[in-house]
Amino acid sequence: MKTESQWDSLKWKSRRGMKELDLMLEPYVNEYLPKASDQEFDEYNSFLDCTDLELVRYLLRRQKPVDPLIIKVVDSIIAYHEKLLKGNVD
């Protein structure tokens, strides 16, 4: 279980200042990740080490990541948003 400080840090790190990224990352970190495993938390945290340009390219499917960990996180974020759009999120 992650500490409040770790969550605060992750939420701050997720705020990128680019509207496209904020719209994708903030709901994911605020609604999906609290229910996720510590491993998913850590993988997402590592994912945030990518540049904003890389993140936009990955999340908009303009470029495929090479790193399997990044692919996993990108797929998870996109799947979460697809469920949101369909209204299938708890």
Phi and psi restraints in degrees (range 20) as a CNS / XPLOR table:
assign (resid 1 and name C) (resid 2 and name N)
       (resid 2 and name CA) (resid 2 and name C) 1.0 -84.5 20.0 2
assign (resid 2 and name N) (resid 2 and name CA)
       (resid 2 and name C) (resid 3 and name N) 1.0 150.4 20.0 2
assign (resid 2 and name C) (resid 3 and name N)
       (resid 3 and name CA) (resid 3 and name C) 1.0 -79.6 20.0 2
assign (resid 3 and name N) (resid 3 and name CA)
       (resid 3 and name C) (resid 4 and name N) 1.0 164.9 20.0 2
assign (resid 3 and name C) (resid 4 and name N)
       (resid 4 and name CA) (resid 4 and name C) 1.0 -61.0 20.0 2
assign (resid 4 and name N) (resid 4 and name CA)
       (resid 4 and name C) (resid 5 and name N) 1.0 -37.5 20.0 2
assign (resid 4 and name C) (resid 5 and name N)
       (resid 5 and name CA) (resid 5 and name C) 1.0 -63.5 20.0 2
assign (resid 5 and name N) (resid 5 and name CA)
       (resid 5 and name C) (resid 6 and name N) 1.0 -40.4 20.0 2
assign (resid 5 and name C) (resid 6 and name N)
       (resid 6 and name CA) (resid 6 and name C) 1.0 -65.2 20.0 2
assign (resid 6 and name N) (resid 6 and name CA)
       (resid 6 and name C) (resid 7 and name N) 1.0 -39.8 20.0 2
assign (resid 6 and name C) (resid 7 and name N)
       (resid 7 and name CA) (resid 7 and name C) 1.0 -65.3 20.0 2
assign (resid 7 and name N) (resid 7 and name CA)
       (resid 7 and name C) (resid 8 and name N) 1.0 -44.8 20.0 2
assign (resid 7 and name C) (resid 8 and name N)
       (resid 8 and name CA) (resid 8 and name C) 1.0 -60.0 20.0 2
assign (resid 8 and name N) (resid 8 and name CA)
       (resid 8 and name C) (resid 9 and name N) 1.0 -42.3 20.0 2
assign (resid 8 and name C) (resid 9 and name N)
       (resid 9 and name CA) (resid 9 and name C) 1.0 -63.3 20.0 2
assign (resid 9 and name N) (resid 9 and name CA)
       (resid 9 and name C) (resid 10 and name N) 1.0 -43.5 20.0 2
assign (resid 9 and name C) (resid 10 and name N)
       (resid 10 and name CA) (resid 10 and name C) 1.0 -65.4 20.0 2
assign (resid 10 and name N) (resid 10 and name CA)
       (resid 10 and name C) (resid 11 and name N) 1.0 -41.8 20.0 2
assign (resid 10 and name C) (resid 11 and name N)
       (resid 11 and name CA) (resid 11 and name C) 1.0 -63.2 20.0 2
assign (resid 11 and name N) (resid 11 and name CA)
       (resid 11 and name C) (resid 12 and name N) 1.0 -41.4 20.0 2
assign (resid 11 and name C) (resid 12 and name N)
       (resid 12 and name CA) (resid 12 and name C) 1.0 -65.4 20.0 2
assign (resid 12 and name N) (resid 12 and name CA)
       (resid 12 and name C) (resid 13 and name N) 1.0 -42.8 20.0 2
assign (resid 12 and name C) (resid 13 and name N)
       (resid 13 and name CA) (resid 13 and name C) 1.0 -65.0 20.0 2
assign (resid 13 and name N) (resid 13 and name CA)
       (resid 13 and name C) (resid 14 and name N) 1.0 -27.0 20.0 2
assign (resid 13 and name C) (resid 14 and name N)
       (resid 14 and name CA) (resid 14 and name C) 1.0 -75.9 20.0 2
assign (resid 14 and name N) (resid 14 and name CA)
       (resid 14 and name C) (resid 15 and name N) 1.0 -20.7 20.0 2
assign (resid 14 and name C) (resid 15 and name N)
       (resid 15 and name CA) (resid 15 and name C) 1.0 -80.8 20.0 2
assign (resid 15 and name N) (resid 15 and name CA)
       (resid 15 and name C) (resid 16 and name N) 1.0 104.3 20.0 2
assign (resid 15 and name C) (resid 16 and name N)
       (resid 16 and name CA) (resid 16 and name C) 1.0 -97.9 20.0 2
assign (resid 16 and name N) (resid 16 and name CA)
       (resid 16 and name C) (resid 17 and name N) 1.0 -18.0 20.0 2
assign (resid 16 and name C) (resid 17 and name N)
       (resid 17 and name CA) (resid 17 and name C) 1.0 83.2 20.0 2
assign (resid 17 and name N) (resid 17 and name CA)
       (resid 17 and name C) (resid 18 and name N) 1.0 5.9 20.0 2
assign (resid 17 and name C) (resid 18 and name N)
       (resid 18 and name CA) (resid 18 and name C) 1.0 -113.4 20.0 2
assign (resid 18 and name N) (resid 18 and name CA)
       (resid 18 and name C) (resid 19 and name N) 1.0 120.9 20.0 2
assign (resid 18 and name C) (resid 19 and name N)
       (resid 19 and name CA) (resid 19 and name C) 1.0 -52.3 20.0 2
assign (resid 19 and name N) (resid 19 and name CA)
       (resid 19 and name C) (resid 20 and name N) 1.0 -44.8 20.0 2
assign (resid 19 and name C) (resid 20 and name N)
       (resid 20 and name CA) (resid 20 and name C) 1.0 -58.7 20.0 2
assign (resid 20 and name N) (resid 20 and name CA)
       (resid 20 and name C) (resid 21 and name N) 1.0 -42.3 20.0 2
assign (resid 20 and name C) (resid 21 and name N)
       (resid 21 and name CA) (resid 21 and name C) 1.0 -72.5 20.0 2
assign (resid 21 and name N) (resid 21 and name CA)
       (resid 21 and name C) (resid 22 and name N) 1.0 -44.4 20.0 2
assign (resid 21 and name C) (resid 22 and name N)
       (resid 22 and name CA) (resid 22 and name C) 1.0 -60.1 20.0 2
assign (resid 22 and name N) (resid 22 and name CA)
       (resid 22 and name C) (resid 23 and name N) 1.0 -38.6 20.0 2
assign (resid 22 and name C) (resid 23 and name N)
       (resid 23 and name CA) (resid 23 and name C) 1.0 -66.2 20.0 2
assign (resid 23 and name N) (resid 23 and name CA)
       (resid 23 and name C) (resid 24 and name N) 1.0 -29.2 20.0 2
assign (resid 23 and name C) (resid 24 and name N)
       (resid 24 and name CA) (resid 24 and name C) 1.0 -87.1 20.0 2
assign (resid 24 and name N) (resid 24 and name CA)
       (resid 24 and name C) (resid 25 and name N) 1.0 -41.6 20.0 2
assign (resid 24 and name C) (resid 25 and name N)
       (resid 25 and name CA) (resid 25 and name C) 1.0 -84.1 20.0 2
assign (resid 25 and name N) (resid 25 and name CA)
       (resid 25 and name C) (resid 26 and name N) 1.0 -40.5 20.0 2
assign (resid 25 and name C) (resid 26 and name N)
       (resid 26 and name CA) (resid 26 and name C) 1.0 -61.5 20.0 2
assign (resid 26 and name N) (resid 26 and name CA)
       (resid 26 and name C) (resid 27 and name N) 1.0 -47.8 20.0 2
assign (resid 26 and name C) (resid 27 and name N)
       (resid 27 and name CA) (resid 27 and name C) 1.0 -62.5 20.0 2
assign (resid 27 and name N) (resid 27 and name CA)
       (resid 27 and name C) (resid 28 and name N) 1.0 -36.5 20.0 2
assign (resid 27 and name C) (resid 28 and name N)
       (resid 28 and name CA) (resid 28 and name C) 1.0 -63.3 20.0 2
assign (resid 28 and name N) (resid 28 and name CA)
       (resid 28 and name C) (resid 29 and name N) 1.0 -47.5 20.0 2
assign (resid 28 and name C) (resid 29 and name N)
       (resid 29 and name CA) (resid 29 and name C) 1.0 -73.1 20.0 2
assign (resid 29 and name N) (resid 29 and name CA)
       (resid 29 and name C) (resid 30 and name N) 1.0 -31.3 20.0 2
assign (resid 29 and name C) (resid 30 and name N)
       (resid 30 and name CA) (resid 30 and name C) 1.0 -85.7 20.0 2
assign (resid 30 and name N) (resid 30 and name CA)
       (resid 30 and name C) (resid 31 and name N) 1.0 -28.5 20.0 2
assign (resid 30 and name C) (resid 31 and name N)
       (resid 31 and name CA) (resid 31 and name C) 1.0 -112.2 20.0 2
assign (resid 31 and name N) (resid 31 and name CA)
       (resid 31 and name C) (resid 32 and name N) 1.0 -38.3 20.0 2
assign (resid 31 and name C) (resid 32 and name N)
       (resid 32 and name CA) (resid 32 and name C) 1.0 -87.9 20.0 2
assign (resid 32 and name N) (resid 32 and name CA)
       (resid 32 and name C) (resid 33 and name N) 1.0 -51.2 20.0 2
assign (resid 32 and name C) (resid 33 and name N)
       (resid 33 and name CA) (resid 33 and name C) 1.0 -60.9 20.0 2
assign (resid 33 and name N) (resid 33 and name CA)
       (resid 33 and name C) (resid 34 and name N) 1.0 -33.4 20.0 2
assign (resid 33 and name C) (resid 34 and name N)
       (resid 34 and name CA) (resid 34 and name C) 1.0 -59.8 20.0 2
assign (resid 34 and name N) (resid 34 and name CA)
       (resid 34 and name C) (resid 35 and name N) 1.0 -22.8 20.0 2
assign (resid 34 and name C) (resid 35 and name N)
       (resid 35 and name CA) (resid 35 and name C) 1.0 -94.8 20.0 2
assign (resid 35 and name N) (resid 35 and name CA)
       (resid 35 and name C) (resid 36 and name N) 1.0 -6.5 20.0 2
assign (resid 35 and name C) (resid 36 and name N)
       (resid 36 and name CA) (resid 36 and name C) 1.0 -86.7 20.0 2
assign (resid 36 and name N) (resid 36 and name CA)
       (resid 36 and name C) (resid 37 and name N) 1.0 170.6 20.0 2
assign (resid 36 and name C) (resid 37 and name N)
       (resid 37 and name CA) (resid 37 and name C) 1.0 -76.7 20.0 2
assign (resid 37 and name N) (resid 37 and name CA)
       (resid 37 and name C) (resid 38 and name N) 1.0 164.1 20.0 2
assign (resid 37 and name C) (resid 38 and name N)
       (resid 38 and name CA) (resid 38 and name C) 1.0 -60.7 20.0 2
assign (resid 38 and name N) (resid 38 and name CA)
       (resid 38 and name C) (resid 39 and name N) 1.0 -34.0 20.0 2
assign (resid 38 and name C) (resid 39 and name N)
       (resid 39 and name CA) (resid 39 and name C) 1.0 -64.0 20.0 2
assign (resid 39 and name N) (resid 39 and name CA)
       (resid 39 and name C) (resid 40 and name N) 1.0 -43.4 20.0 2
assign (resid 39 and name C) (resid 40 and name N)
       (resid 40 and name CA) (resid 40 and name C) 1.0 -64.0 20.0 2
assign (resid 40 and name N) (resid 40 and name CA)
       (resid 40 and name C) (resid 41 and name N) 1.0 -38.5 20.0 2
assign (resid 40 and name C) (resid 41 and name N)
       (resid 41 and name CA) (resid 41 and name C) 1.0 -57.9 20.0 2
assign (resid 41 and name N) (resid 41 and name CA)
       (resid 41 and name C) (resid 42 and name N) 1.0 -49.6 20.0 2
assign (resid 41 and name C) (resid 42 and name N)
       (resid 42 and name CA) (resid 42 and name C) 1.0 -65.1 20.0 2
assign (resid 42 and name N) (resid 42 and name CA)
       (resid 42 and name C) (resid 43 and name N) 1.0 -39.0 20.0 2
assign (resid 42 and name C) (resid 43 and name N)
       (resid 43 and name CA) (resid 43 and name C) 1.0 -65.3 20.0 2
assign (resid 43 and name N) (resid 43 and name CA)
       (resid 43 and name C) (resid 44 and name N) 1.0 -42.7 20.0 2
assign (resid 43 and name C) (resid 44 and name N)
       (resid 44 and name CA) (resid 44 and name C) 1.0 -63.2 20.0 2
assign (resid 44 and name N) (resid 44 and name CA)
       (resid 44 and name C) (resid 45 and name N) 1.0 -42.0 20.0 2
assign (resid 44 and name C) (resid 45 and name N)
       (resid 45 and name CA) (resid 45 and name C) 1.0 -59.6 20.0 2
assign (resid 45 and name N) (resid 45 and name CA)
       (resid 45 and name C) (resid 46 and name N) 1.0 -42.2 20.0 2
assign (resid 45 and name C) (resid 46 and name N)
       (resid 46 and name CA) (resid 46 and name C) 1.0 -65.9 20.0 2
assign (resid 46 and name N) (resid 46 and name CA)
       (resid 46 and name C) (resid 47 and name N) 1.0 -38.9 20.0 2
assign (resid 46 and name C) (resid 47 and name N)
       (resid 47 and name CA) (resid 47 and name C) 1.0 -56.6 20.0 2
assign (resid 47 and name N) (resid 47 and name CA)
       (resid 47 and name C) (resid 48 and name N) 1.0 -36.8 20.0 2
assign (resid 47 and name C) (resid 48 and name N)
       (resid 48 and name CA) (resid 48 and name C) 1.0 -69.4 20.0 2
assign (resid 48 and name N) (resid 48 and name CA)
       (resid 48 and name C) (resid 49 and name N) 1.0 -7.2 20.0 2
assign (resid 48 and name C) (resid 49 and name N)
       (resid 49 and name CA) (resid 49 and name C) 1.0 -75.2 20.0 2
assign (resid 49 and name N) (resid 49 and name CA)
       (resid 49 and name C) (resid 50 and name N) 1.0 -12.0 20.0 2
assign (resid 49 and name C) (resid 50 and name N)
       (resid 50 and name CA) (resid 50 and name C) 1.0 -68.2 20.0 2
assign (resid 50 and name N) (resid 50 and name CA)
       (resid 50 and name C) (resid 51 and name N) 1.0 156.8 20.0 2
assign (resid 50 and name C) (resid 51 and name N)
       (resid 51 and name CA) (resid 51 and name C) 1.0 -71.6 20.0 2
assign (resid 51 and name N) (resid 51 and name CA)
       (resid 51 and name C) (resid 52 and name N) 1.0 161.7 20.0 2
assign (resid 51 and name C) (resid 52 and name N)
       (resid 52 and name CA) (resid 52 and name C) 1.0 -58.6 20.0 2
assign (resid 52 and name N) (resid 52 and name CA)
       (resid 52 and name C) (resid 53 and name N) 1.0 -41.9 20.0 2
assign (resid 52 and name C) (resid 53 and name N)
       (resid 53 and name CA) (resid 53 and name C) 1.0 -61.9 20.0 2
assign (resid 53 and name N) (resid 53 and name CA)
       (resid 53 and name C) (resid 54 and name N) 1.0 -42.5 20.0 2
assign (resid 53 and name C) (resid 54 and name N)
       (resid 54 and name CA) (resid 54 and name C) 1.0 -62.6 20.0 2
assign (resid 54 and name N) (resid 54 and name CA)
       (resid 54 and name C) (resid 55 and name N) 1.0 -45.3 20.0 2
assign (resid 54 and name C) (resid 55 and name N)
       (resid 55 and name CA) (resid 55 and name C) 1.0 -60.0 20.0 2
assign (resid 55 and name N) (resid 55 and name CA)
       (resid 55 and name C) (resid 56 and name N) 1.0 -45.2 20.0 2
assign (resid 55 and name C) (resid 56 and name N)
       (resid 56 and name CA) (resid 56 and name C) 1.0 -61.9 20.0 2
assign (resid 56 and name N) (resid 56 and name CA)
       (resid 56 and name C) (resid 57 and name N) 1.0 -45.9 20.0 2
assign (resid 56 and name C) (resid 57 and name N)
       (resid 57 and name CA) (resid 57 and name C) 1.0 -61.4 20.0 2
assign (resid 57 and name N) (resid 57 and name CA)
       (resid 57 and name C) (resid 58 and name N) 1.0 -41.8 20.0 2
assign (resid 57 and name C) (resid 58 and name N)
       (resid 58 and name CA) (resid 58 and name C) 1.0 -67.7 20.0 2
assign (resid 58 and name N) (resid 58 and name CA)
       (resid 58 and name C) (resid 59 and name N) 1.0 -48.6 20.0 2
assign (resid 58 and name C) (resid 59 and name N)
       (resid 59 and name CA) (resid 59 and name C) 1.0 -72.2 20.0 2
assign (resid 59 and name N) (resid 59 and name CA)
       (resid 59 and name C) (resid 60 and name N) 1.0 -25.5 20.0 2
assign (resid 59 and name C) (resid 60 and name N)
       (resid 60 and name CA) (resid 60 and name C) 1.0 -93.8 20.0 2
assign (resid 60 and name N) (resid 60 and name CA)
       (resid 60 and name C) (resid 61 and name N) 1.0 6.5 20.0 2
assign (resid 60 and name C) (resid 61 and name N)
       (resid 61 and name CA) (resid 61 and name C) 1.0 60.3 20.0 2
assign (resid 61 and name N) (resid 61 and name CA)
       (resid 61 and name C) (resid 62 and name N) 1.0 33.9 20.0 2
assign (resid 61 and name C) (resid 62 and name N)
       (resid 62 and name CA) (resid 62 and name C) 1.0 -90.6 20.0 2
assign (resid 62 and name N) (resid 62 and name CA)
       (resid 62 and name C) (resid 63 and name N) 1.0 -18.0 20.0 2
assign (resid 62 and name C) (resid 63 and name N)
       (resid 63 and name CA) (resid 63 and name C) 1.0 -147.7 20.0 2
assign (resid 63 and name N) (resid 63 and name CA)
       (resid 63 and name C) (resid 64 and name N) 1.0 139.1 20.0 2
assign (resid 63 and name C) (resid 64 and name N)
       (resid 64 and name CA) (resid 64 and name C) 1.0 -95.2 20.0 2
assign (resid 64 and name N) (resid 64 and name CA)
       (resid 64 and name C) (resid 65 and name N) 1.0 128.0 20.0 2
assign (resid 64 and name C) (resid 65 and name N)
       (resid 65 and name CA) (resid 65 and name C) 1.0 -64.3 20.0 2
assign (resid 65 and name N) (resid 65 and name CA)
       (resid 65 and name C) (resid 66 and name N) 1.0 154.2 20.0 2
assign (resid 65 and name C) (resid 66 and name N)
       (resid 66 and name CA) (resid 66 and name C) 1.0 -90.9 20.0 2
assign (resid 66 and name N) (resid 66 and name CA)
       (resid 66 and name C) (resid 67 and name N) 1.0 -38.3 20.0 2
assign (resid 66 and name C) (resid 67 and name N)
       (resid 67 and name CA) (resid 67 and name C) 1.0 -69.8 20.0 2
assign (resid 67 and name N) (resid 67 and name CA)
       (resid 67 and name C) (resid 68 and name N) 1.0 122.8 20.0 2
assign (resid 67 and name C) (resid 68 and name N)
       (resid 68 and name CA) (resid 68 and name C) 1.0 -58.3 20.0 2
assign (resid 68 and name N) (resid 68 and name CA)
       (resid 68 and name C) (resid 69 and name N) 1.0 -33.3 20.0 2
assign (resid 68 and name C) (resid 69 and name N)
       (resid 69 and name CA) (resid 69 and name C) 1.0 -64.8 20.0 2
assign (resid 69 and name N) (resid 69 and name CA)
       (resid 69 and name C) (resid 70 and name N) 1.0 -43.1 20.0 2
assign (resid 69 and name C) (resid 70 and name N)
       (resid 70 and name CA) (resid 70 and name C) 1.0 -65.9 20.0 2
assign (resid 70 and name N) (resid 70 and name CA)
       (resid 70 and name C) (resid 71 and name N) 1.0 -42.0 20.0 2
assign (resid 70 and name C) (resid 71 and name N)
       (resid 71 and name CA) (resid 71 and name C) 1.0 -57.5 20.0 2
assign (resid 71 and name N) (resid 71 and name CA)
       (resid 71 and name C) (resid 72 and name N) 1.0 -45.4 20.0 2
assign (resid 71 and name C) (resid 72 and name N)
       (resid 72 and name CA) (resid 72 and name C) 1.0 -60.2 20.0 2
assign (resid 72 and name N) (resid 72 and name CA)
       (resid 72 and name C) (resid 73 and name N) 1.0 -45.4 20.0 2
assign (resid 72 and name C) (resid 73 and name N)
       (resid 73 and name CA) (resid 73 and name C) 1.0 -67.9 20.0 2
assign (resid 73 and name N) (resid 73 and name CA)
       (resid 73 and name C) (resid 74 and name N) 1.0 -44.5 20.0 2
assign (resid 73 and name C) (resid 74 and name N)
       (resid 74 and name CA) (resid 74 and name C) 1.0 -59.0 20.0 2
assign (resid 74 and name N) (resid 74 and name CA)
       (resid 74 and name C) (resid 75 and name N) 1.0 -46.5 20.0 2
assign (resid 74 and name C) (resid 75 and name N)
       (resid 75 and name CA) (resid 75 and name C) 1.0 -61.0 20.0 2
assign (resid 75 and name N) (resid 75 and name CA)
       (resid 75 and name C) (resid 76 and name N) 1.0 -39.3 20.0 2
assign (resid 75 and name C) (resid 76 and name N)
       (resid 76 and name CA) (resid 76 and name C) 1.0 -65.6 20.0 2
assign (resid 76 and name N) (resid 76 and name CA)
       (resid 76 and name C) (resid 77 and name N) 1.0 -44.3 20.0 2
assign (resid 76 and name C) (resid 77 and name N)
       (resid 77 and name CA) (resid 77 and name C) 1.0 -64.3 20.0 2
assign (resid 77 and name N) (resid 77 and name CA)
       (resid 77 and name C) (resid 78 and name N) 1.0 -45.4 20.0 2
assign (resid 77 and name C) (resid 78 and name N)
       (resid 78 and name CA) (resid 78 and name C) 1.0 -65.5 20.0 2
assign (resid 78 and name N) (resid 78 and name CA)
       (resid 78 and name C) (resid 79 and name N) 1.0 -42.4 20.0 2
assign (resid 78 and name C) (resid 79 and name N)
       (resid 79 and name CA) (resid 79 and name C) 1.0 -62.2 20.0 2
assign (resid 79 and name N) (resid 79 and name CA)
       (resid 79 and name C) (resid 80 and name N) 1.0 -40.7 20.0 2
assign (resid 79 and name C) (resid 80 and name N)
       (resid 80 and name CA) (resid 80 and name C) 1.0 -60.8 20.0 2
assign (resid 80 and name N) (resid 80 and name CA)
       (resid 80 and name C) (resid 81 and name N) 1.0 -45.6 20.0 2
assign (resid 80 and name C) (resid 81 and name N)
       (resid 81 and name CA) (resid 81 and name C) 1.0 -68.6 20.0 2
assign (resid 81 and name N) (resid 81 and name CA)
       (resid 81 and name C) (resid 82 and name N) 1.0 -33.0 20.0 2
assign (resid 81 and name C) (resid 82 and name N)
       (resid 82 and name CA) (resid 82 and name C) 1.0 -64.1 20.0 2
assign (resid 82 and name N) (resid 82 and name CA)
       (resid 82 and name C) (resid 83 and name N) 1.0 -40.5 20.0 2
assign (resid 82 and name C) (resid 83 and name N)
       (resid 83 and name CA) (resid 83 and name C) 1.0 -65.0 20.0 2
assign (resid 83 and name N) (resid 83 and name CA)
       (resid 83 and name C) (resid 84 and name N) 1.0 -40.5 20.0 2
assign (resid 83 and name C) (resid 84 and name N)
       (resid 84 and name CA) (resid 84 and name C) 1.0 -58.8 20.0 2
assign (resid 84 and name N) (resid 84 and name CA)
       (resid 84 and name C) (resid 85 and name N) 1.0 -46.0 20.0 2
assign (resid 84 and name C) (resid 85 and name N)
       (resid 85 and name CA) (resid 85 and name C) 1.0 -64.0 20.0 2
assign (resid 85 and name N) (resid 85 and name CA)
       (resid 85 and name C) (resid 86 and name N) 1.0 -31.8 20.0 2
assign (resid 85 and name C) (resid 86 and name N)
       (resid 86 and name CA) (resid 86 and name C) 1.0 -86.8 20.0 2
assign (resid 86 and name N) (resid 86 and name CA)
       (resid 86 and name C) (resid 87 and name N) 1.0 -7.0 20.0 2
assign (resid 86 and name C) (resid 87 and name N)
       (resid 87 and name CA) (resid 87 and name C) 1.0 76.9 20.0 2
assign (resid 87 and name N) (resid 87 and name CA)
       (resid 87 and name C) (resid 88 and name N) 1.0 23.2 20.0 2
assign (resid 87 and name C) (resid 88 and name N)
       (resid 88 and name CA) (resid 88 and name C) 1.0 -101.6 20.0 2
assign (resid 88 and name N) (resid 88 and name CA)
       (resid 88 and name C) (resid 89 and name N) 1.0 23.0 20.0 2
assign (resid 88 and name C) (resid 89 and name N)
       (resid 89 and name CA) (resid 89 and name C) 1.0 -104.8 20.0 2
assign (resid 89 and name N) (resid 89 and name CA)
       (resid 89 and name C) (resid 90 and name N) 1.0 135.8 20.0 2
